[in-house]
Amino acid sequence: MNRVDTLVRGTLVNVNTGVLEDRAIAIDDGDVVALEERPADRELEAEYVAPGLIDAHKHVESSMVTVPQYGEAMVPRGVTSIVHDPHEIANVLGVDGVRAAFEDATKTPLKVRFSVPSSVPASNLQDGGATLDADDVAALLDHEHVVALGEVMDLPALVSGDSDLHAKIRAARERGLTVDGHLPRVSGSDLQEAARYLDTDHESITEAEAREKVDLGFRVYLREGSSSKNLADLVGLVDDVPTRRLSLCSDDRDVVDLVENGGVDFAVRKAIDEGVDPVEAVQMATLNTAESYDLPFGRIEPGAPADLVLLEDLETWSVDRVLVDGQLDPTRTDRDPPATALSTGTVDFDPVTGRDLALDAPKSPAERATVRVLELTGGIQTGRAEASLPVGDGTIEPMPDDDVLAMAVIERHGRDAGIGRGFVRGLGLERGAIGSTVAHDAHNCVVAGTAFDAMARVANHLRDIDGGVAVCDPERDGEEIAAVPLPVAGLMSDDPLTDVCERFKSVVARAEALGLGRHGLMTLSFLALEVIPEYRLTNRGLVDVERWEHVDVVIE
């Protein structure tokens, strides 16, 4: 019997059969070669042995760190692969940014597989930093680690037969690749039409919505992000549909959640806590996802790459050791992350004043104005609302006592493409202002606050530090602004992971002291995303998403 380099013994989480069984796993030259005893140079023991987890849908940029730093956080937790959609980078840096993301992914033991962004820009309702046309997408689809066309977000273009979008879908199909969807609140005939072209969806927030998608053949991803926490509301699907059609994903998680709670491993633990059988929960984060994208890993069987997690306890996903391609605990030993291939110097707009961010009052003399308001309804969802707001010095003023804040979106890619102005209810900010150059998907500079001057100070500070997330408390003498600089495309930092985490914790604490909720800064980053209902604010103005058009903020 041939000698192997590693033999692992323990209770195997067999995702192929859905059972637990005591097995020996023989590994040689990075692959599983047998599920039986073999003479070995190294023997390892574990209570449980599971396949390395795969995050089915992830935007690494939302964690505020580069891919190598993300891998540093995830691999020790038993997450050995992600399907990364570099959609945010693409909206800022275009094709060059996506290729730089490919390069960065070679600097981590995490197996990063890519979906090529399909919707850059997400729509024609705001201005971003770049465009990926059908030829750009086709060229990127040829990269060896691309497994899918990224989430198709422009539903009107899909159902109307838009030639550029359908050319991208055809290019993916010609290469045998998956096509990811993005279908919040889509049902009925539109969903029937979308099902002709799309394979997956991660945007369901109710069981009924997800069930309709499964019925039409979609693979449905149960998401547990920092702002969008949908798993608990969807977990009943496990008892209602074949779980092999379900996967787990984290989508967007901030750096504090990343360091303290993890990524898709957190979703596995939560699914188990919600009553999902542990083996099924692991299937949903391994084999099911591997089959979505035709990945060779995500299971432990002869011929598969030796991506194994040695667990002290299965139900709590308590990780002892991790192997990636047979290498034990492959982590970096140096403190400084490898240099990123991505660009800096992407935040480019003229300094603004408070008056620049204010909305003009109706021309007729009035003490109040009725306006349309984005109202937070849970996670990153918004509803349509109205408010009667005071008028002063020719501008419509926010009303923080009623939790109505002023909001502005400043085009920041050097195109001088304008400022959108509006109002938001539900952030809870009691004084000061918050802002970010992470503003899905165009990633303009978004600010909100109780006073226009504080909003301007935040925006100008973000300009000065070349992007980031910032909070302004006018009552703090000498340290009015706290910020996390994110100079890599205005989205990420290339500083050590723990440093970025501690800085963001400090900014979150400052924001919470002003009344903002724990994930309020991430929520802010989605308020310009004009493809999720119902109201969004872009640099071109207020968008009614379901009508797919801009509407006036001022009613009367």
PELINRA-V276743 format. One record per helix or strand. SS is the DSSP state (h for helix, s for strand). FROM is the first residue (numbers start at 0). LEN is the number of residues. If there is no record, write none. Layout:
SS|FROM|LEN, SS|FROM|LEN
This chain:
s|3|11, s|18|10, s|30|4, s|39|12, s|52|6, h|59|4, s|64|1, h|66|11, s|78|7, h|86|21, s|110|6, h|133|8, s|145|7, h|154|6, h|162|12, s|177|4, h|187|8, s|199|2, h|206|9, s|218|6, s|228|1, h|230|9, h|242|3, s|245|4, s|250|1, h|254|6, h|263|10, h|277|7, h|286|7, s|304|1, s|307|6, s|317|7, s|326|2, s|347|1, h|353|4, s|358|2, s|367|11, s|380|12, s|394|2, s|398|1, h|399|3, s|403|7, s|412|1, s|418|7, s|432|4, s|444|5, h|451|13, s|467|5, s|480|5, s|487|1, s|491|2, h|496|17, h|519|6, s|534|4, s|540|4, s|548|3, s|553|1
